Amino acid sequence: MPKLLHLQVACAENRVIGRKGQLPWRIPEDLQFFHDQTAGQTVVLGRVCFETWPRVLLDGRQPVVITRNPALASDQVRVAGSLTAALAIAETLPGEIHICGGERIYGETLALNRPMRLHLTLVHADVPGDTYFPEWRHLAWRETSRRESADANFRYTFYTLERP
């Protein structure tokens, strides 16, 4: 039986998740939530996400990077040429599997027919960007938790959604 997939994402109301290879906001509470959720777990992510996440190798994370560049592989980093290959590697590693982006990897994951949990921080704003989270609202999600929060710049909601 395959492991449950955990999708970790923060997106704006207009589905923006990135701008020029970076997050389009700085929300310390969300960043801490993300780091806490993924600590000690297997993280599957694309090359750009890997290269722009300075703490990816800290806190016991085991990254599986989807890339065509085998030079990124090391004792601590596994590489795969596709989501399917990355998930096959991730299934052999201890802990949960957290999908951490980017846009294409989220899209391919959402298209899979397998159970998943979406840990969504919805930023209640439309922000400019060039990278988007795929439309998810039409899928058969069941909300299991919700927590409202805000900082000096944004209001946001932490959701946990599940799909069988």
C-alpha positions in Angstrom: 0.0 0.0 0.0 1.5 3.4 -1.0 2.1 6.0 1.6 -0.2 9.0 2.0 1.1 12.0 0.1 1.2 15.3 1.9 1.2 18.4 -0.3 2.6 21.4 1.4 1.7 24.7 -0.2 1.1 28.4 0.5 -0.8 30.2 -2.3 -2.7 33.4 -2.8 -6.3 33.6 -3.7 -5.3 34.0 -7.3 -3.3 30.7 -6.9 0.2 32.5 -7.1 2.9 30.5 -5.3 6.0 32.2 -6.7 7.6 35.1 -8.4 11.1 35.0 -10.1 12.0 31.7 -8.3 11.1 33.0 -4.8 8.0 33.1 -2.5 6.0 36.3 -3.2 5.7 37.1 0.5 7.4 36.6 3.8 5.0 35.1 6.4 7.1 33.8 9.3 4.3 31.8 10.8 3.7 29.9 7.6 7.4 29.3 7.1 7.7 27.9 10.6 4.6 25.7 10.0 6.2 24.4 6.7 9.6 23.7 8.4 7.8 21.9 11.3 5.6 19.8 9.0 8.6 18.6 6.9 11.2 18.1 9.6 12.4 14.5 9.7 10.4 13.6 6.6 11.0 12.8 2.9 10.5 15.9 0.7 9.9 15.6 -3.0 10.5 18.8 -4.9 11.7 20.3 -8.1 15.2 21.7 -8.8 14.3 25.3 -8.4 12.5 24.7 -5.1 15.5 22.7 -3.9 18.0 25.4 -4.9 16.0 28.1 -3.2 15.3 26.4 0.1 18.4 26.9 2.3 17.1 24.7 5.1 16.2 21.7 3.0 19.0 19.5 4.4 18.5 20.5 8.0 16.2 18.9 10.6 16.5 15.4 9.2 14.8 16.0 5.9 15.5 13.6 3.1 15.2 15.4 -0.3 14.3 13.7 -3.5 14.8 16.2 -6.3 13.1 15.9 -9.6 15.7 17.1 -12.2 17.5 16.1 -15.3 20.8 17.1 -13.6 22.3 14.0 -11.9 25.1 16.2 -10.5 22.7 17.3 -7.7 22.9 13.8 -6.2 24.9 13.3 -3.1 24.9 11.2 0.1 22.1 13.4 1.4 20.2 14.2 -1.9 18.5 11.7 -4.2 17.6 12.7 -7.7 14.9 11.4 -10.1 13.9 12.2 -13.6 10.2 12.2 -13.0 7.5 12.4 -10.3 6.9 8.6 -10.7 10.6 7.8 -10.2 10.8 10.3 -7.3 7.8 8.7 -5.5 9.3 5.2 -6.1 12.4 6.4 -4.2 10.4 8.2 -1.6 8.4 5.1 -0.8 11.6 3.3 0.3 12.6 6.1 2.7 11.4 6.4 6.3 8.8 8.9 7.3 6.0 10.6 5.5 6.2 11.9 1.9 5.8 15.7 1.5 5.4 17.2 -2.0 6.9 20.7 -1.8 6.6 22.1 -5.3 6.9 23.6 -7.8 4.0 24.2 -10.1 4.4 21.2 -12.5 5.1 18.8 -9.6 2.0 19.9 -7.8 -0.1 19.5 -11.0 1.2 16.0 -11.6 0.6 15.0 -8.0 -2.9 16.3 -8.0 -3.6 14.2 -11.1 -2.6 11.0 -9.3 -5.3 8.6 -8.2 -4.1 8.1 -4.6 -4.9 9.3 -1.2 -3.4 12.7 -0.3 -3.6 15.4 2.3 -3.3 19.1 1.3 -1.7 21.3 3.9 -2.7 24.7 2.4 -1.9 28.1 3.6 -4.3 30.3 1.7 -3.1 33.9 1.7 -6.2 36.2 1.4 -4.8 38.5 -1.3 -4.2 38.6 -5.0 -0.5 38.9 -5.5 1.6 39.3 -8.7 3.6 36.2 -9.7 4.7 33.9 -12.4 4.2 30.5 -10.7 0.8 29.1 -9.8 -0.7 26.3 -7.7 -3.0 24.2 -10.0 -6.7 24.6 -9.5 -7.7 22.4 -6.6 -11.1 23.5 -5.5 -13.0 21.3 -7.9 -11.5 18.1 -6.5 -13.2 16.0 -3.8 -11.5 17.4 -0.7 -12.8 16.9 2.8 -11.8 19.7 5.2 -10.3 18.3 8.4 -9.0 21.5 10.0 -8.9 25.2 9.6 -7.2 28.0 11.5 -7.3 31.7 10.7 -4.3 33.9 11.3 -2.7 37.2 10.2 0.5 39.2 10.4 1.2 42.9 9.7 0.9 42.3 5.9 -1.6 39.5 5.2 -4.6 37.5 6.5 -4.3 33.8 5.8 -5.9 30.5 6.7 -4.2 27.2 7.4 -6.3 24.4 6.0 -5.9 20.7 6.0 -7.8 19.0 3.3 -8.0 15.2 2.6 -8.9 13.2 -0.4 -9.3 9.4 -0.4 
